[in-house]
Amino acid sequence: MRIGFFDSGVGGISVLHEALKQLPGENYIYYADSDHVPYGTKSKEEVKQFVFKAVEIMAEEGIKALVVACNTATSIAINDLRQQYRFPILGMEPAVKPAVEKNCSKRILVTATPLTLREEKYQNLVSRLGHAYLVDGIALPELVEYAEKFIFDPKEIRPYLQTKLSGYDLTQYGTVVLGCTHFQFYRDGFTELFPKDTDIIDGSTGTINYLRKTLAERKMANQEGQGQICFYSSGKKIDQDQRYRDYLRYLDASMSISELNMQ
Ligand code: DGL
């Protein structure tokens, strides 16, 4: 059986990319809710409805585990999803915890969608760590739109980030957390703007490490798959999936993964 990856759009492809590296022997369904992206500027109730519909379709297709590769959907729906389905469901949350563990003296900047930052799950995460005074949050919803349009040209992205960050003293941050999976495409843009010693981190590796562990513990791992991916867009299976594969290719530094996903 396949592993399901879900996001409002193309952001979760960055997490799938990590899964292809760590778990090349699995097969995958990638579901983008393209009719409803972006989630981050919508209401909680709306997003919850979209997420449930998408997961229902994925469950009908048959998945053995689900990665909600979307921080926004995780904060809204993960607990309720776990109550409804029996397969393991892994979510994503802004990597504040690893940021705090890594760096205790300098401030942490969490970049995410407006909905993620507003949600109780994030608020609790920050206050539970007892480091609320060290953590600032900034919503960058336009980056989601840029990613959906495959706009990665630094000439467009740089001025946007510069404007959004203009009120911040960037030297005070030891870590920048990419708390939205769409933002992982812009890692270089962040690296360029912050001082050299600033860590730019995301939750992908941690999530996929946890997925690997979960599959092994439940004896659900597959070594015989070929990293095949079947793409869905808001309920419809995509046959012309070049657009999605272009995102994988954009992230790909390694030939072996490119080749794997060219088939
Ligand atoms: N990729 C998503 C996240 O990680 C949501 C982006 C959006 O739809 O606004 O939060």
Boltz pocket constraint, residues with backbone or C-beta under 6 A from the ligand:
constraints:
  - pocket:
      binder: B
      contacts: [[A, 7], [A, 8], [A, 9], [A, 11], [A, 12], [A, 36], [A, 37], [A, 38], [A, 39], [A, 40], [A, 41], [A, 69], [A, 70], [A, 71], [A, 72], [A, 73], [A, 113], [A, 116], [A, 141], [A, 144], [A, 179], [A, 180], [A, 181], [A, 182]]
      max_distance: 6.0
